[in-house]
Amino acid sequence: MTKFLVPLAATLWCLPGVAQVRTTLGPLEITVPSQYSASMQRKGSQLQFAIASPKMTVVLSTFKAPSGENAWEVLDELAHSRHKGQAEVKRTQWLGLPAVLYRLDERKGSTTQYRLVLTALDLDAAEAFQLEILFGPEVASEVQKALERWTRAVKYQRDIELRSP
């Protein structure tokens, strides 16, 4: 299978079986899982993958981490600022860093959309990394597999000198 490194594409189509697409987002290197057909858009410090089947959206982002001395306290604070006490936060590891995982339920009219959020923190580099999977109840059974595939698809390259915007 051919691999392509995609620098700063505005919109890119990733098709399974055709080629394996790799791109970067700051110090993150992402290889789109070969199981998915997706379109990718870069918006500043965010990559958004719209997946056709199962229908879901995967968003990867980087942002400046709030200062603090304890990674878990900073992560708990970040999570609480998003879920406002409405979600159970699980502590875990991602990218070799401390991370938190939680789910947000968002009502849009008569429909509920779910957002699974995984946030990792590198206190030394003052950077946070976030993986979000947005999905509807009809694909809830696919989300665990998607989380496993996408967490494996992202690598943290701490020594990357040239960072994409």
Secondary structure, 3 states (H helix, E strand, C coil): CEEEEECCCCEEEECCCCEEEEEEECCEEEECCCCCCEEEEEECCEEEEEECCCCEEEEEEEEECCCCCCHHHHHHHHHHHHHCCCCCCEEEEECCEEEEEEEEEEEECCEEEEEEEEEEEECCCCEEEEEEEEECHHHHHHHHHHHHHHHHHEEECCCCCCCCC
